[in-house]
Amino acid sequence: MMRKLILTCLSLFAAFSAFTQDEKKAAHLDSMISAVNIPGIQLIYTSNHRQEIYNLGVIDKGSAQKVTSHTIFEAASLSKSVFTYAVLRLADRGIISLDTPLLHYAANYERFDPTNPAYQKITARMVLRHTTGLPNWGDAAGAKLLFPPDSCFSYSGEGFLFLQKTVEKITGKTLNEIAQAEVFGPLQMNNSSYQWTDKFDTVAAFGNSPDEIKMHSVQNAAYSLLTNAHDYAIFLRALVSGTGLKPETHQMMLAEQTSANWFGHPYTEATGHIAWGLGVGLQENEKGTAIWHWGDNGNFKAFYILFPARHESLVYFTHSNKGLFIAPEVVDLFLGKQTTWAIRWIGEGYDAPYAIKAFRSLLVKRGFGQAPEILNGLKKKNRAFSLSEHDLNEFGFILMQQDKKNDAVEIFKLNAALNAASGNAYDSLAEAYEGTGNTILAIQNFKRCLELTPKNDYAAGQLKKLTGQ
């Protein structure tokens, strides 16, 4: 069992030193985002009463609009931690009980099967620690239970939506009104909202077209928070200190509520280092206990981690599908070299980011055509050096995104040579050849992919398109 977190209250709004930016860190951070084709990043690192603020790059690929401290990003699942805080404040005042079945308040819920009595067992506590039995998201027909409530961990946005609808019914307020009263207002998070507001028109990282505004018009506790690093850093200070919560509630939130042995996911080395509190992940590594969460709304990725005992935290936002690839290196840069089990647990990024970094550095110097020789040289220097099929595949597609298609071909060729029984390796190589206009080799490799994985519909479709058959 992960040890319980016992935190003493800190002064949330204690004076901070002048905002600073370490130029060496900024250069390193800029190099990181360039390596994985992230157009820009908004990051705040906090240590005791000192903050470092970093706004690098542009809001999106092809945009000339620079990231600033005012830029608004999608927080994605970082929304869940803020909503949890609001719910716990309501629980402290007796407005909702964490252990009363939610259907006691709601009577019924349209996304549940009314003939299944198991739904009647779901409580707010189960939602906040992800043990409801609900899937992450159901479908148009509703949300079927994966397992009996409170018998296992399984991350669920559906659970948070159910709790949101219940709290809205109890209070007679919308999610955003609840968040404003319980979190945004008290903490002076003046640039945060669970839905679009007019003040975002000129500062949103996703633009302000009518379609975008419509997409952000629905309030959802699981993913719709719009905010920036400035506001979220304020929230993290409250999360550390427990501002606005009873001490016992705050301690409960940041203490292990369940293991994170995720239903339907393989048990990995990372699993033993991760647990879940209420609305937050917990991680144990060589640096101690950390509180963390990740956000993933497609091309919007976000991440925060804080070490309560060291009074250190960082939060960052990106507009890139590779936004979480840099998380381990970012953590090392600001919080010291360590194992970021959280990122390994969610399965994002490279398996061995520093190995890829060393490999890439030599490729840039000597040429991508030398990839096999470079890899062999690295292995001779260090017998433990290795690059997984996954990492080479991801590296190749990042090169494709950077329009370095010929370089990508060399990486995919190496991957296929090292993993000759993998249909996916040949599928990727075929895509790269197709991207360079080499139809003959694209067809050849799509065929090889189908020999190894006959049910690969994508490869079959591409082959049909290329051959006209």
C-alpha positions in Angstrom: 0.0 0.0 0.0 1.2 3.4 -0.9 1.8 5.5 2.2 -0.8 8.0 3.2 -0.1 11.7 2.5 -0.2 13.8 5.6 0.0 17.5 4.5 0.3 20.6 6.6 -1.5 23.7 5.2 0.6 26.2 3.3 -0.4 29.8 2.7 -1.9 29.7 -0.8 -1.5 33.3 -1.6 1.9 33.8 0.1 4.1 36.3 -1.8 5.9 34.9 -4.8 9.2 36.2 -6.0 9.4 38.0 -9.3 8.5 35.6 -12.2 11.6 34.3 -13.7 12.7 32.2 -16.7 15.9 30.2 -16.8 17.3 30.7 -20.3 19.1 27.3 -20.3 15.8 25.6 -19.3 14.0 27.6 -21.9 16.5 26.5 -24.6 16.2 22.9 -23.4 12.4 23.0 -23.4 12.4 24.6 -26.9 14.6 21.7 -28.1 12.3 19.2 -26.6 9.2 20.5 -28.3 11.0 20.8 -31.6 12.2 17.2 -31.5 8.6 15.9 -31.4 7.0 18.5 -33.5 5.1 20.3 -30.8 4.4 23.9 -32.0 4.3 25.5 -28.6 4.0 25.1 -24.9 2.7 27.0 -21.9 4.4 25.8 -18.6 4.7 27.0 -15.0 7.1 25.5 -12.5 6.6 26.4 -8.9 9.1 25.9 -6.1 8.1 27.1 -2.6 7.4 30.8 -3.3 9.1 31.1 -6.6 7.7 30.6 -10.1 9.2 30.1 -13.5 6.9 30.9 -16.4 7.6 29.6 -19.9 5.6 30.5 -23.1 7.3 29.1 -26.2 6.3 28.7 -29.8 3.0 29.2 -31.5 -0.5 28.0 -30.7 -0.8 25.6 -33.6 1.1 24.3 -36.6 1.1 26.9 -39.3 -0.1 29.7 -37.0 1.8 32.9 -36.4 0.1 33.5 -33.1 2.5 33.1 -30.3 1.8 31.3 -27.0 1.5 33.8 -24.2 0.5 33.6 -20.5 -3.0 34.6 -21.6 -3.4 31.8 -24.2 -6.4 29.5 -23.3 -6.0 25.8 -23.8 -8.2 22.8 -23.4 -7.4 21.2 -20.1 -9.0 17.9 -21.1 -9.0 15.5 -18.1 -7.3 18.0 -15.9 -10.9 19.1 -15.6 -11.6 16.2 -13.3 -9.3 17.4 -10.5 -11.0 20.8 -10.4 -14.5 19.3 -10.4 -13.4 16.9 -7.6 -12.4 19.9 -5.5 -15.8 21.5 -6.0 -17.6 18.2 -5.0 -15.5 17.8 -1.9 -16.3 21.4 -0.8 -20.0 20.6 -1.3 -19.5 17.4 0.7 -17.9 19.3 3.5 -21.1 21.4 3.8 -23.3 18.3 3.8 -24.8 19.1 0.4 -23.8 15.7 -1.0 -22.6 12.6 0.7 -19.7 10.8 -0.8 -21.1 7.4 0.2 -24.8 7.8 -0.6 -25.8 6.1 -3.9 -26.1 8.8 -6.5 -29.4 7.5 -7.8 -30.8 8.3 -4.4 -30.4 12.0 -5.4 -31.1 11.6 -9.2 -33.8 8.9 -9.1 -32.9 7.8 -12.6 -30.3 8.5 -15.3 -30.9 8.2 -19.0 -27.6 6.6 -19.8 -28.2 3.7 -17.4 -30.2 0.5 -17.8 -33.0 0.9 -15.3 -33.5 -2.9 -15.1 -29.9 -3.4 -13.7 -29.9 -2.8 -9.9 -26.1 -2.6 -9.9 -26.1 1.0 -11.0 -27.9 1.9 -7.8 -24.7 1.1 -5.9 -22.6 3.8 -7.5 -21.5 6.6 -5.1 -19.6 9.9 -5.5 -16.6 8.3 -3.9 -16.6 5.5 -6.5 -16.7 8.1 -9.2 -13.8 10.1 -7.9 -11.6 7.1 -7.4 -12.7 5.5 -10.7 -14.3 2.3 -9.3 -17.8 2.7 -10.6 -17.5 -0.1 -13.2 -18.5 2.3 -15.9 -16.4 2.5 -19.1 -14.4 5.6 -19.9 -17.2 6.4 -22.4 -20.2 4.5 -23.5 -22.0 4.9 -26.8 -25.2 6.5 -28.1 -27.2 3.7 -26.4 -25.7 4.4 -22.9 -23.1 3.2 -20.5 -22.9 -0.5 -19.7 -21.1 -1.7 -16.6 -17.8 -3.4 -17.2 -17.8 -5.0 -13.7 -19.8 -4.7 -10.4 -19.4 -1.2 -8.8 -16.4 -0.8 -6.4 -14.7 -4.1 -7.3 -11.9 -2.7 -9.5 -10.3 0.4 -10.9 -11.2 1.6 -14.4 -10.8 5.2 -15.5 -14.2 6.6 -16.4 -15.3 9.9 -17.9 -18.8 8.5 -17.8 -18.7 8.4 -14.0 -17.7 12.0 -13.8 -20.5 13.0 -16.2 -23.0 11.1 -14.0 -21.8 12.8 -10.9 -21.9 16.2 -12.6 -25.6 15.7 -13.6 -26.4 14.6 -10.1 -24.7 17.6 -8.5 -26.4 19.9 -10.9 -29.8 18.4 -9.9 -29.0 18.7 -6.2 -27.8 22.3 -6.4 -30.0 23.6 -9.2 -26.9 25.1 -10.8 -24.9 24.3 -13.9 -21.5 22.8 -13.7 -19.9 26.1 -14.6 -21.9 27.9 -11.9 -20.8 25.3 -9.3 -17.2 25.6 -10.4 -17.4 29.4 -10.2 -18.8 29.4 -6.7 -16.6 26.7 -5.3 -13.3 27.0 -7.1 -12.8 29.7 -9.8 -14.2 32.6 -7.7 -12.6 31.8 -4.3 -9.2 31.0 -5.9 -9.4 33.9 -8.4 -9.0 31.7 -11.4 -10.4 34.4 -13.7 -9.5 32.7 -17.0 -11.1 29.4 -16.4 -14.5 28.1 -17.6 -16.1 24.7 -18.4 -17.5 26.3 -21.6 -16.7 29.0 -24.1 -17.0 32.6 -23.1 -16.6 35.7 -25.3 -13.3 36.7 -23.5 -11.7 33.7 -25.1 -12.3 35.0 -28.6 -8.8 36.3 -29.2 -6.7 34.1 -26.9 -7.9 30.5 -27.5 -5.3 28.1 -28.8 -7.9 26.4 -31.0 -9.2 29.5 -32.8 -12.6 31.1 -32.6 -14.6 29.8 -35.6 -18.3 29.2 -35.1 -17.7 25.4 -35.2 -15.1 25.7 -32.5 -17.3 27.8 -30.3 -20.2 25.4 -30.8 -17.9 22.5 -29.8 -17.0 24.2 -26.6 -20.6 25.1 -25.7 -21.3 21.8 -23.7 -20.2 21.7 -20.1 -18.6 18.4 -19.1 -16.8 17.7 -15.8 -14.6 15.1 -17.4 -12.9 17.1 -20.1 -14.4 20.6 -21.1 -12.3 22.9 -18.8 -10.8 25.8 -20.7 -7.9 27.5 -18.8 -4.3 28.4 -18.8 -1.2 27.5 -16.8 -1.5 30.7 -14.7 -4.9 29.7 -13.4 -4.1 26.0 -13.1 -0.9 26.8 -11.1 -3.2 28.7 -8.6 -5.3 25.6 -8.4 -2.3 23.4 -7.7 -1.3 25.6 -4.8 -4.8 25.1 -3.4 -4.5 21.4 -4.0 -1.3 21.3 -1.9 -2.6 23.4 0.9 -6.2 22.2 1.0 -7.5 25.8 0.9 -11.3 25.7 1.3 -11.4 22.0 2.4 -11.7 20.5 5.9 -8.3 19.1 6.9 -9.6 15.5 7.0 -11.2 15.9 3.6 -8.0 17.3 2.1 -6.0 14.4 3.6 -8.6 11.9 2.2 -8.4 13.4 -1.3 -4.6 13.0 -1.5 -4.5 9.6 0.2 -4.7 6.2 -1.6 -8.3 5.3 -2.2 -7.7 2.4 -4.6 -4.8 0.7 -6.4 -4.6 1.6 -10.1 -4.6 -1.9 -11.5 -6.7 -0.9 -14.5 -9.4 -3.3 -15.6 -8.7 -4.7 -19.0 -5.1 -3.4 -19.1 -2.0 -5.5 -18.6 -0.2 -5.2 -15.2 3.1 -3.5 -15.9 6.1 -2.4 -13.8 4.5 1.0 -13.6 1.3 -0.3 -12.1 2.9 -1.0 -8.8 4.0 2.7 -8.5 0.6 4.2 -9.2 -2.6 4.5 -7.1 -5.6 6.8 -7.1 -6.9 9.3 -4.5 -10.1 11.3 -5.1 -9.8 13.0 -8.5 -6.0 12.7 -8.6 -3.4 10.1 -9.4 -0.7 9.2 -6.9 2.8 8.2 -7.9 5.7 6.7 -5.8 9.2 6.9 -7.2 12.8 7.6 -6.0 11.8 11.3 -5.3 8.9 10.4 -3.0 5.1 10.8 -3.4 3.7 12.9 -6.2 0.1 14.0 -7.1 -0.5 14.0 -10.8 -3.0 13.9 -13.7 -2.9 14.0 -17.5 -5.1 15.5 -20.1 -5.8 14.1 -23.5 -8.4 15.7 -25.9 -6.9 14.5 -29.1 -4.5 17.2 -30.2 -4.7 18.9 -26.8 -2.4 17.3 -24.2 -1.8 18.6 -20.7 0.0 17.3 -17.6 0.6 18.3 -14.0 2.7 16.8 -11.2 3.4 18.1 -7.7 5.5 16.9 -4.8 3.7 18.1 -1.7 6.6 17.4 0.7 9.0 19.4 -1.5 6.5 22.2 -2.3 7.2 21.8 -6.0 4.9 21.5 -8.9 4.7 22.0 -12.6 1.8 22.2 -15.1 2.0 22.5 -18.9 -0.4 22.7 -21.8 0.2 21.9 -25.5 -1.8 21.8 -28.7 -0.2 18.7 -30.2 -1.0 15.0 -30.3 2.6 14.4 -29.1 2.3 16.7 -26.2 2.8 14.0 -23.6 5.9 12.6 -25.2 8.0 15.2 -23.5 6.6 14.8 -20.0 9.4 12.6 -18.6 12.1 14.9 -19.8 10.2 18.0 -18.7 9.9 16.4 -15.2 13.6 15.6 -15.1 14.5 19.2 -16.2 12.5 21.0 -13.5 12.1 18.4 -10.7 15.3 16.4 -11.0 16.1 13.1 -12.8 13.7 10.5 -11.9 11.3 7.8 -13.2 8.0 9.3 -14.3 5.9 6.1 -13.8 2.7 8.1 -14.4 3.5 8.5 -18.1 4.6 4.9 -18.4 1.3 3.8 -16.8 -0.9 5.7 -19.2 1.2 4.3 -22.1 2.1 7.7 -23.7 5.4 8.7 -25.2 8.6 6.8 -25.8 9.5 3.7 -23.9 13.1 4.9 -23.7 13.1 8.7 -24.4 16.8 9.2 -23.6 17.8 6.3 -25.9 15.8 7.9 -28.8 17.3 11.3 -28.0 20.9 9.9 -28.2 20.0 8.0 -31.4 18.4 11.1 -33.0 21.4 13.3 -32.1 23.8 11.0 -34.0 21.4 10.6 -36.9 21.3 14.4 -37.3 25.1 14.6 -37.4 25.8 11.6 -39.6 22.7 11.2 -41.7 19.6 9.0 -41.4 21.0 6.6 -44.0 23.5 5.5 -41.4 20.7 4.4 -39.0 21.7 0.7 -38.7 25.4 1.5 -38.2 24.6 4.2 -35.6 22.4 1.8 -33.7 25.1 -0.9 -33.8 27.6 1.6 -32.5 25.4 2.6 -29.6 24.9 -1.1 -28.7 28.7 -1.7 -28.8 29.2 1.1 -26.3 26.4 -0.1 -24.1 25.1 -3.6 -24.3 21.8 -2.6 -22.6 21.1 0.0 -25.3 18.0 -0.9 -27.2 15.2 0.8 -29.2 11.7 -0.8 -29.1 9.5 -1.3 -32.1 7.1 1.1 -30.6 9.7 3.9 -30.2 11.1 3.5 -33.7 7.6 3.6 -35.1 6.6 6.7 -33.1 9.9 8.4 -34.1 9.3 7.6 -37.8 5.8 9.2 -37.7 7.1 12.3 -36.0 9.5 12.6 -38.9 6.6 12.2 -41.2 4.8 15.1 -39.4 7.9 17.2 -39.8 7.7 16.5 -43.6 11.0 14.6 -43.4 9.6 11.6 -45.3 12.9 10.3 -46.6 14.4 10.2 -43.1 11.2 8.5 -41.9 11.7 5.8 -44.5 15.2 5.0 -43.1 13.8 4.7 -39.6 10.9 2.5 -40.7 13.3 0.3 -42.8 15.4 -0.2 -39.7 12.3 -1.0 -37.6 11.1 -3.6 -40.2 14.6 -5.2 -40.3 14.7 -5.5 -36.5 11.1 -6.7 -36.3 10.6 -8.8 -39.4 7.5 -10.6 -38.0 5.6 -7.4 -37.3 2.9 -6.5 -39.7 2.7 -3.0 -38.2 6.4 -2.3 -39.0 5.7 -3.0 -42.7 2.5 -1.1 -42.6 4.4 2.0 -41.4 7.1 1.5 -43.9 4.5 1.3 -46.7 2.9 4.6 -45.5 6.3 6.3 -45.6 7.0 5.0 -49.1 3.6 6.2 -50.2 4.4 9.6 -48.7 7.5 9.8 -50.8 5.6 8.9 -54.0 7.3 5.4 -54.3 4.1 3.5 -55.1 5.9 0.3 -56.0 7.6 -0.1 -52.6 4.4 1.0 -50.9 2.5 -1.8 -52.5 5.2 -4.3 -51.8 5.2 -3.4 -48.1 1.4 -3.2 -47.7 1.3 -6.8 -49.2 4.0 -7.9 -46.7 1.9 -6.4 -43.9 -1.2 -8.3 -45.0 0.8 -11.6 -45.1 1.7 -11.1 -41.5 -1.6 -9.5 -40.3 -4.4 -10.5 -42.8 -7.1 -8.6 -40.8 -5.3 -5.2 -41.2 -8.2 -3.3 -42.8 -6.1 -0.1 -43.3 -3.4 -1.9 -45.2 -6.0 -3.7 -47.3 -7.7 -0.4 -48.1 -4.5 1.4 -49.1 -3.4 -1.5 -51.2 -6.7 -1.4 -53.1 -6.4 2.3 -53.6 -2.8 2.0 -54.9 -3.4 -1.0 -57.2 -6.9 0.0 -58.3 -8.0 -3.6 -57.6 
